[in-house]
C-alpha cells in the first residue's frame, strides 16, 4: 500500500507494439551470474520487426537460451500486445 507509482496515458498508434515484463525477465541470470538486462530486451525489440505475439515469443526464447537451464529466483512474466492498422 505504500508503493508510489505514476499513471501515464499514451495512445498506441497502428503498428505499435507494447511489451510489459516483470523484473524476473531483465534480471534472469545465466551460469556466469550475468543478467539478461533491459538493454538486451531493447535490442531484441529494435532488431526484430515482428508482431506482438511473435516478439513476446522471441524474447522468452532468448531468456531461456540465456539462462541455459539455471534455476531463477523470480517469476518470468511477459505480456506483449499491439495495435493493428
Secondary structure, 3 states (H helix, E strand, C coil): CCCCCCCCCCCCCCCCEEEEECHHHHCCECCCCCECCHHHHHHHHHHCCCCHHHHHHHHHHHHHHHHCCCCCCCCCCEEEEECCC
